[in-house]
Amino acid sequence: MTGSWHMVFYIAAAMNAIAAISALVLLKPMRLRQTRADAAT
């Protein structure tokens, strides 16, 4: 596959999917916890 950009685009798409899943799984609960803590004070 020398000279082909297909693998580069596949890797970039996979990294984008990982970032999106991470945002949903990790960042969203962190944001909710912070919002609740701010509302309690």
MMTF fields as JSON, N, C-alpha, C and O atoms, coordinates in Angstrom:
{
  "mmtfVersion": "1.0.0",
  "mmtfProducer": "UNKNOWN",
  "numBonds": 163,
  "numAtoms": 164,
  "numGroups": 41,
  "numChains": 1,
  "numModels": 1,
  "chainsPerModel": [1],
  "groupsPerChain": [41],
  "chainIdList": ["A"],
  "bondAtomList": [4, 2, 8, 6, 12, 10, 16, 14, 20, 18, 24, 22, 28, 26, 32, 30, 36, 34, 40, 38, 44, 42, 48, 46, 52, 50, 56, 54, 60, 58, 64, 62, 68, 66, 72, 70, 76, 74, 80, 78, 84, 82, 88, 86, 92, 90, 96, 94, 100, 98, 104, 102, 108, 106, 112, 110, 116, 114, 120, 118, 124, 122, 128, 126, 132, 130, 136, 134, 140, 138, 144, 142, 148, 146, 152, 150, 156, 154, 160, 158],
  "bondOrderList": [1, 1, 1, 1, 1, 1, 1, 1, 1, 1, 1, 1, 1, 1, 1, 1, 1, 1, 1, 1, 1, 1, 1, 1, 1, 1, 1, 1, 1, 1, 1, 1, 1, 1, 1, 1, 1, 1, 1, 1],
  "groupList": [{"groupName": "MET", "atomNameList": ["N", "CA", "C", "O"], "elementList": ["N", "C", "C", "O"], "formalChargeList": [0, 0, 0, 0], "bondAtomList": [1, 0, 2, 1, 3, 2], "bondOrderList": [1, 1, 2], "singleLetterCode": "M", "chemCompType": "L-PEPTIDE LINKING"}, {"groupName": "THR", "atomNameList": ["N", "CA", "C", "O"], "elementList": ["N", "C", "C", "O"], "formalChargeList": [0, 0, 0, 0], "bondAtomList": [1, 0, 2, 1, 3, 2], "bondOrderList": [1, 1, 2], "singleLetterCode": "T", "chemCompType": "L-PEPTIDE LINKING"}, {"groupName": "GLY", "atomNameList": ["N", "CA", "C", "O"], "elementList": ["N", "C", "C", "O"], "formalChargeList": [0, 0, 0, 0], "bondAtomList": [1, 0, 2, 1, 3, 2], "bondOrderList": [1, 1, 2], "singleLetterCode": "G", "chemCompType": "PEPTIDE LINKING"}, {"groupName": "SER", "atomNameList": ["N", "CA", "C", "O"], "elementList": ["N", "C", "C", "O"], "formalChargeList": [0, 0, 0, 0], "bondAtomList": [1, 0, 2, 1, 3, 2], "bondOrderList": [1, 1, 2], "singleLetterCode": "S", "chemCompType": "L-PEPTIDE LINKING"}, {"groupName": "TRP", "atomNameList": ["N", "CA", "C", "O"], "elementList": ["N", "C", "C", "O"], "formalChargeList": [0, 0, 0, 0], "bondAtomList": [1, 0, 2, 1, 3, 2], "bondOrderList": [1, 1, 2], "singleLetterCode": "W", "chemCompType": "L-PEPTIDE LINKING"}, {"groupName": "HIS", "atomNameList": ["N", "CA", "C", "O"], "elementList": ["N", "C", "C", "O"], "formalChargeList": [0, 0, 0, 0], "bondAtomList": [1, 0, 2, 1, 3, 2], "bondOrderList": [1, 1, 2], "singleLetterCode": "H", "chemCompType": "L-PEPTIDE LINKING"}, {"groupName": "VAL", "atomNameList": ["N", "CA", "C", "O"], "elementList": ["N", "C", "C", "O"], "formalChargeList": [0, 0, 0, 0], "bondAtomList": [1, 0, 2, 1, 3, 2], "bondOrderList": [1, 1, 2], "singleLetterCode": "V", "chemCompType": "L-PEPTIDE LINKING"}, {"groupName": "PHE", "atomNameList": ["N", "CA", "C", "O"], "elementList": ["N", "C", "C", "O"], "formalChargeList": [0, 0, 0, 0], "bondAtomList": [1, 0, 2, 1, 3, 2], "bondOrderList": [1, 1, 2], "singleLetterCode": "F", "chemCompType": "L-PEPTIDE LINKING"}, {"groupName": "TYR", "atomNameList": ["N", "CA", "C", "O"], "elementList": ["N", "C", "C", "O"], "formalChargeList": [0, 0, 0, 0], "bondAtomList": [1, 0, 2, 1, 3, 2], "bondOrderList": [1, 1, 2], "singleLetterCode": "Y", "chemCompType": "L-PEPTIDE LINKING"}, {"groupName": "ILE", "atomNameList": ["N", "CA", "C", "O"], "elementList": ["N", "C", "C", "O"], "formalChargeList": [0, 0, 0, 0], "bondAtomList": [1, 0, 2, 1, 3, 2], "bondOrderList": [1, 1, 2], "singleLetterCode": "I", "chemCompType": "L-PEPTIDE LINKING"}, {"groupName": "ALA", "atomNameList": ["N", "CA", "C", "O"], "elementList": ["N", "C", "C", "O"], "formalChargeList": [0, 0, 0, 0], "bondAtomList": [1, 0, 2, 1, 3, 2], "bondOrderList": [1, 1, 2], "singleLetterCode": "A", "chemCompType": "L-PEPTIDE LINKING"}, {"groupName": "ASN", "atomNameList": ["N", "CA", "C", "O"], "elementList": ["N", "C", "C", "O"], "formalChargeList": [0, 0, 0, 0], "bondAtomList": [1, 0, 2, 1, 3, 2], "bondOrderList": [1, 1, 2], "singleLetterCode": "N", "chemCompType": "L-PEPTIDE LINKING"}, {"groupName": "LEU", "atomNameList": ["N", "CA", "C", "O"], "elementList": ["N", "C", "C", "O"], "formalChargeList": [0, 0, 0, 0], "bondAtomList": [1, 0, 2, 1, 3, 2], "bondOrderList": [1, 1, 2], "singleLetterCode": "L", "chemCompType": "L-PEPTIDE LINKING"}, {"groupName": "LYS", "atomNameList": ["N", "CA", "C", "O"], "elementList": ["N", "C", "C", "O"], "formalChargeList": [0, 0, 0, 0], "bondAtomList": [1, 0, 2, 1, 3, 2], "bondOrderList": [1, 1, 2], "singleLetterCode": "K", "chemCompType": "L-PEPTIDE LINKING"}, {"groupName": "PRO", "atomNameList": ["N", "CA", "C", "O"], "elementList": ["N", "C", "C", "O"], "formalChargeList": [0, 0, 0, 0], "bondAtomList": [1, 0, 2, 1, 3, 2], "bondOrderList": [1, 1, 2], "singleLetterCode": "P", "chemCompType": "L-PEPTIDE LINKING"}, {"groupName": "ARG", "atomNameList": ["N", "CA", "C", "O"], "elementList": ["N", "C", "C", "O"], "formalChargeList": [0, 0, 0, 0], "bondAtomList": [1, 0, 2, 1, 3, 2], "bondOrderList": [1, 1, 2], "singleLetterCode": "R", "chemCompType": "L-PEPTIDE LINKING"}, {"groupName": "GLN", "atomNameList": ["N", "CA", "C", "O"], "elementList": ["N", "C", "C", "O"], "formalChargeList": [0, 0, 0, 0], "bondAtomList": [1, 0, 2, 1, 3, 2], "bondOrderList": [1, 1, 2], "singleLetterCode": "Q", "chemCompType": "L-PEPTIDE LINKING"}, {"groupName": "ASP", "atomNameList": ["N", "CA", "C", "O"], "elementList": ["N", "C", "C", "O"], "formalChargeList": [0, 0, 0, 0], "bondAtomList": [1, 0, 2, 1, 3, 2], "bondOrderList": [1, 1, 2], "singleLetterCode": "D", "chemCompType": "L-PEPTIDE LINKING"}],
  "groupTypeList": [0, 1, 2, 3, 4, 5, 0, 6, 7, 8, 9, 10, 10, 10, 0, 11, 10, 9, 10, 10, 9, 3, 10, 12, 6, 12, 12, 13, 14, 0, 15, 12, 15, 16, 1, 15, 10, 17, 10, 10, 1],
  "groupIdList": [1, 2, 3, 4, 5, 6, 7, 8, 9, 10, 11, 12, 13, 14, 15, 16, 17, 18, 19, 20, 21, 22, 23, 24, 25, 26, 27, 28, 29, 30, 31, 32, 33, 34, 35, 36, 37, 38, 39, 40, 41],
  "secStructList": [7, 6, 6, 7, 7, 2, 2, 2, 2, 2, 2, 2, 2, 2, 2, 2, 2, 2, 2, 2, 2, 2, 0, 0, 0, 0, 0, 2, 2, 2, 2, 2, 2, 2, 2, 2, 2, 2, 2, 2, 7],
  "xCoordList": [0.82, 0.0, 0.865, 0.46, 1.993, 2.866, 2.264, 1.761, 2.321, 1.804, 0.316, -0.249, -0.331, -1.765, -2.054, -1.395, -3.041, -3.432, -4.585, -5.041, -5.055, -6.211, -5.981, -6.838, -4.841, -4.575, -4.518, -4.966, -3.978, -3.914, -5.321, -5.59, -6.209, -7.577, -8.32, -9.134, -8.058, -8.678, -8.231, -9.041, -6.952, -6.425, -7.009, -7.385, -7.091, -7.665, -9.136, -9.586, -9.88, -11.29, -11.419, -12.302, -10.557, -10.598, -10.27, -10.916, -9.288, -8.931, -10.08, -10.329, -10.767, -11.92, -13.031, -13.661, -13.262, -14.274, -13.882, -14.733, -12.611, -12.139, -12.333, -12.736, -12.051, -12.237, -13.71, -14.035, -14.585, -16.018, -16.517, -17.276, -16.103, -16.518, -15.958, -16.645, -14.721, -14.111, -14.881, -15.087, -15.3, -16.059, -17.363, -17.763, -18.017, -19.281, -19.075, -19.828, -18.073, -17.876, -17.163, -17.49, -16.202, -15.382, -15.781, -15.993, -15.885, -16.071, -17.495, -17.684, -18.478, -19.859, -20.152, -20.737, -19.768, -19.991, -19.2, -19.686, -18.002, -17.208, -17.908, -17.945, -18.463, -19.166, -20.424, -20.715, -21.171, -22.368, -22.027, -22.726, -20.957, -20.532, -20.165, -20.517, -19.464, -19.069, -20.291, -20.373, -21.228, -22.45, -23.246, -23.769, -23.335, -24.046, -23.326, -23.969, -22.006, -21.232, -21.402, -21.513, -21.424, -21.619, -23.03, -23.209, -24.018, -25.393, -25.585, -26.438, -24.805, -24.946, -24.337, -24.665, -23.468, -22.815, -23.517, -23.084],
  "yCoordList": [-1.192, 0.0, 1.258, 2.288, 1.188, 2.351, 3.397, 3.07, 4.651, 5.728, 5.968, 6.789, 5.269, 5.414, 6.144, 5.914, 7.017, 7.78, 7.116, 7.635, 5.985, 5.344, 5.041, 5.332, 4.465, 4.097, 5.336, 5.291, 6.42, 7.661, 8.136, 8.526, 8.102, 8.544, 7.59, 8.034, 6.291, 5.334, 5.575, 5.532, 5.826, 6.091, 7.382, 7.437, 8.423, 9.696, 9.522, 10.094, 8.748, 8.507, 7.727, 8.014, 6.757, 5.984, 6.874, 6.769, 7.736, 8.637, 9.61, 9.948, 10.053, 10.932, 10.206, 10.782, 8.953, 8.168, 7.969, 8.055, 7.706, 7.538, 8.83, 8.792, 9.965, 11.25, 11.492, 11.987, 11.155, 11.349, 10.45, 10.896, 9.204, 8.278, 8.713, 8.632, 9.171, 9.647, 10.835, 10.927, 11.732, 12.899, 12.464, 13.02, 11.486, 11.028, 10.253, 10.43, 9.41, 8.523, 9.22, 8.976, 10.075, 10.682, 12.118, 12.458, 12.952, 14.369, 14.728, 15.606, 14.066, 14.393, 14.149, 15.019, 12.997, 12.813, 13.817, 14.266, 14.166, 15.154, 16.51, 17.205, 16.878, 18.147, 18.149, 19.145, 17.053, 16.96, 17.064, 17.737, 16.399, 16.462, 17.889, 18.349, 18.59, 19.967, 20.885, 21.768, 20.666, 21.477, 21.277, 22.238, 20.036, 19.768, 20.389, 20.906, 20.343, 20.93, 22.452, 23.052, 23.068, 24.52, 24.909, 25.946, 24.091, 24.391, 24.231, 24.894, 23.363, 23.109, 24.222, 24.354, 25.016, 26.057, 27.395, 28.381],
  "zCoordList": [0.0, 0.0, 0.0, 0.54, -0.57, -0.626, -1.558, -2.633, -1.135, -1.956, -1.808, -2.531, -0.887, -0.704, 0.609, 1.623, 0.567, 1.757, 2.502, 3.52, 2.011, 2.633, 4.108, 4.942, 4.431, 5.821, 6.717, 7.863, 6.21, 6.992, 7.335, 8.471, 6.363, 6.606, 7.529, 8.339, 7.426, 8.336, 9.774, 10.701, 9.95, 11.288, 11.841, 13.011, 11.013, 11.453, 11.835, 12.828, 11.067, 11.381, 12.688, 13.496, 12.898, 14.139, 15.336, 16.379, 15.198, 16.291, 16.582, 17.739, 15.548, 15.738, 16.503, 17.391, 16.155, 16.858, 18.317, 19.202, 18.575, 19.947, 20.735, 21.898, 20.114, 20.793, 21.112, 22.191, 20.205, 20.434, 21.555, 22.415, 21.555, 22.606, 23.952, 24.971, 23.959, 25.199, 25.759, 26.97, 24.9, 25.353, 26.006, 27.029, 25.427, 25.997, 27.292, 28.25, 27.324, 28.466, 29.62, 30.781, 29.323, 30.372, 30.687, 31.851, 29.682, 29.923, 30.352, 31.194, 29.787, 30.133, 31.611, 32.256, 32.177, 33.619, 34.466, 35.503, 34.038, 34.777, 34.77, 35.785, 33.617, 33.515, 34.373, 35.034, 34.373, 35.198, 36.685, 37.443, 37.094, 38.491, 38.876, 39.963, 37.998, 38.278, 38.34, 39.193, 37.431, 37.421, 38.711, 39.276, 39.171, 40.423, 41.607, 42.521, 41.603, 42.695, 42.712, 43.781, 41.544, 41.47, 41.93, 42.57, 41.609, 41.997, 43.504, 44.094, 44.123, 45.556, 46.391, 47.571, 45.812, 46.586, 46.453, 47.05]
}
